Amino acid sequence: MANEETYFHQELDHRAGLESVFQVNRKSRNMMAISPATNAVLNGLMIFACLLTLIPIYVIIISSVTSEAALTKNGYRLWPEEFSTMAYTFLFSRGSIVITSYVNTIISTLAGTVLAVTMVGLYAYAISRDNFKYKTFFTFYAFFTMLFSGGLVSYYMVTRQVLQIQNSLWALFLPSAFSPFWVIVMRTFYKANVPNEIIESARIDGASEWRTFLQIVLPLSVPGLATVALFSAIGIWNNFFNCLLLVDEARYYSLQFTIYTTLNNIRFLLENADKMVGLVNVSTLPSQTFRMAMAVVTVGPIIFAYPFFQRYFIRGLTIGAIKG
């Protein structure tokens, strides 16, 4: 009987303890909870922020399908005053050149992104390991190039005389494929997210360095490498300086450089309209609308690609927040 009473009291004490824990948790949740009014205000602010992001894109798209005369007369509107696809017609009137430059840009972006992720991932992994003998030297080597560069003259001489990549697709992505900034960031990511214990366990089990990196480190590094891939792809896609400096043949032009030359041709015709009488109907040439169509064509692929990287990108934004 005494044992039953003791067990009964212990059970009551246990339940009382659990109830107190639940009450503390409920109180903490209530303290962290926000009121409906605050929630409505926060939702309103988020909707407003989304509109600030989406409305400019919407205006660009609408302006690209508005006639040049209506856009010049009425300015930017939320709906086209006079619908026209003249800007896109003029853009793709050079058919094969635009398609070729589009293909060149896609190929160079894909190749440059793969090369950037490979080089940054391997370099950063090496200098993140404590047992790497020369990690201090190679870390300083990467960091030093972030602070000092050889300048435009040495850049031009190396790419043209040493690498000899002028007038080729290599010129569109190879000079921009490696970034010391992302090496330092990925080094921090490896130190913060890849425990030494896992690597030591793999080494004890007989795994080689390549197998350890490919089967253990690489799957843990997807968020960081995805962030590097996204920013590298955007940088190579938008880069037109390499094409301006290293490419003379139109068959190797990037999309951005092709649009740039087309825009310059339009500007030249408009500035010399008095000399083109009877040769070109300058009044029908798109200028502002062509710029908008150019923005749609160049930004569109990046906007469509972003959702596939979003979940990795959000986590990858914090990879440099912890010092290593």
N, C-alpha and C positions, 0 to 999 in steps of 0.2 A: 504493500500500500504506500509506504514511504517513497519507494522508487517511482511509483506512478505519479505521486504528487511532485516529486523532484523533476521528473520528465515534463510534467504539465507546466510547471513554472518556467523551466528552460525554454519550452516551446513558446510560451507567452512573451518571455524576454526577447527571443529571437524575432518573433513577429513585430514586437514593439520597435526593435532596432531597424527592421526592414521598413516599417512605416515611417520612422523618423528620416531614414535615408531618402525614401520616396518624397517626403514633404520637402526636404532640402532641395532635391532635384526639381520639384515643381516650383519652388520659390525662385531658384536660380533661372529656370526657364521663363518664369513670369517677369523677372527683372530684365532679362535679355529681350523679351518680346516687345514689339513696338505697337503703338495704338493704331486703330484703323485710319485715323486722320493722317498720321505720319506716314503710314504705308501708302495712302493715296497720293500724298505729296511726292514721295520718292518715286512712285510709279509715273507720276506726271513728269517729273524731271528726267527720268529715263526715256520716256516717249519723246520729250522735247529734244533730248540729245540725239536720239535716233533720227528725228526729222531734220536736225541740223546736218546730219551726215548724208541722208538720202535725198533731200531736196536739191542740193547742188548737182548731184548725179542726174536726177530727173530733169533739171533745167538744161543740162548739157545735151541729154538725149533729145529733148523737145526742140532745142535750138538747132540741132543738127539736121532736123527734118523740116525746118522752116525756110522759106525763100529768103534770099539775101536781101531783097528789097524790103520785105516785111520786117526782118530783123533790124535793118538799119533805121527804118522809120519808127517802129514801135518799141524797140528794145527787147529785152528778154521777158518772155511770158511763160505762164504755166501751161498754156495750150497754144499750138501754132496758129498764128493769124492766117497764114497761107502755107499749106502743106507743100513741101517740095523735097525731092531726093537728089537735087542737083549736086549737092556736096558729095554724096556717096558716088553718084555717077561720074563726077569729075575725078574722084579719088581712084576709082577702079577703071577709069578709062585707059589707064596705062597697063591694064590687065596683067600680062605676063610678068612685068617688072614688080608690081605689087605682090603678086602671088609668090614670086621667087624670093623677094625680101621677107615675106611672112614665113616661108619655109626656112630661110636662113636664120631668122630670129628664133624660131621654135627649136631648130636643131642646136644652135649655139647655146640656148638657155638650158636645154636638157643636158647637153654634154658638159657645160660649165657647172651646172648644179651638182651633177654626179661627181665631177672632179673636185669641186670645192668640198663636198661632204667627205669624200675619201681622204683628201689631204689634211683637212682640219681635224677629222676624227682620229686619224693615226698619229699626227704630230702632237695633238693635245693629250692623247692617251699616254704617249711615251713620256712627256714631261710631267705628267701627273703622278707617275709611279716613283715612290721614294727610293727604290733600289736601282733606278736608272742613273748611271754614273755621271752622265753629262747633262742632267736635267737643268742645272743652274745656267750653264752656258746657252743651251738652246732656248730656255725661257727668256733670258736676257736678249738673245738674238731676235726673237719675235717681238719683244717689247720695244727694243731699240728702233726697229723699222716702223713702229707706230709713231714715234716721235720725230724721226728724221728720215727723209727720202732723198733719192739722188736727183730729183728734179726732172723737168720735162726733157732736157737734152739727153740725159743718160737713159731715160725711159725710151726715147725714140731710137737711140743707137742700139740698145739691147734688143728691142723687138724687131728692128729692121736688119741690123748687121750681124747680130749674134744668133738670135732665134730664127730670123728670116721668115717670119710668118705674115709678111705683108701680102695683100691680095689673096687671102684665103679665109676660110671659115675659122681657122685657129685665131685669127686676129680679133674676132668678135668676142671671144670668151677667155682665151688663155691668160692674157695679162691681168684679168680681173678675177681669176678663179680662186686665188689664195688670199685670205685676209688674216693678218696677225691678230686683229681684234677678236675674231671668232675663235682663234686658237686659245687666247687667254680666257675667254668666256667658257669654252668647253673644258679647259683644264680645271676651272673652278667647279664645273658641273660634275666631272668625273670624281673629284675629291669629295664632293658633298653627297653624291648619289651612288657611288660604287664602293662599298666597304672593302677594305683591305682583307678582311677575314674571308670574303668570298673568293677573292683571287688566290689567297694562300691555300684555301681548301682545294681549289682546282689544281694548283701546282702540286700539292701533296698527292692528289689522285693521278698525277702523271700527265696532266694536260699541258700542251705546248703553249707558247705565247699567242700564236695565231688562233688556236682553238679556244683559248681563254677569252680572247678579244671577240671572236666571231659568235661564240655560243653563250657567253655569259655577259660580257661588258656591253656588246652591241644592243641586245634586247633591252637592257636597262637604260640605254642612252637615246632611245627613240625620241623623246620630247626635245632634248637638246639638239640632236641632229636635224630634226624636222624644222626647228626654228632657224638653224643655219641654212637649210635647204630653201626655206621660204624667202629669207632675206637675200640670199645669193641669187635666186631665180629672179626676184624683182630687180636687183641691181643689174644683172646681165641683160634682162629684157629691156630695161630703160636706158641702157648705156648706148650712147651714140658717139662718144668721144673717140673710142678705139677705131670705129669705122671712119670717122673724119680724118684721123691721123694716119691710118695704116692701109686703107682700102681706096683704090683708084678705079677699079672695075665695077660696073653696075651690077654684074651678076653676083657679087658678094656683098651687096649693100644690105644693111639691116633695115627692118621696117621703119624704125625711127628716122634713120638717115634718108630713106626714100621719101617719107612724108616731109621731112625738113627741106629737101631739095625741091619738092613739088610746091611747098609753101613759098619758097624763095622765087620760083618761077612765076607764081601768081602775083607776088609783090612787084616783081620786075615789070610784068605786063600792065599792072594798074598804074605804076609810076610813069610808064611811057605810053599811056593810052593815046596821047595826041599823035604819036608816031606810028600807031598801029591802026589808024583809020582805014577801013576797007579790008584789013587782014584778019583781025580778031575782034569779035563782039565783046569788048571788055565789060560791058554792063551786065552780062550774064555770068561772069566769073564769080564763083563763091570765094569769100575771104573769111568773114567771121564764121559762117556756117561750116566752112571747110575745117577751121580750127576745132570746132565742136565734133565734127565727124572724125577727125584725127584722134581726138581724146577718147571717143567711144571705141574706135578700132584698137587703139593701143592699150587701153585700160581694161577692156572687156575680159580678155583671157585671165588676167590676174584676179579680177573680181570673182570669176567663176571658179578659179582654183583655190581661193582662200578658204571656203567652207571645209574642204578636205583636210586642211592643215590646222583648222581652228582649235580642236581639242588639244593638239600638241603645242600649238603656238601659245595658248593661254598659260599652260604650265611652263613652257620654255621661257616665258618672259621673266621668270623669277630665277633663272639659272645663274645670273650674276649677282644676286642679292646677298649671297653668303660668301664671305671672303675666304680664300684658300691659301 
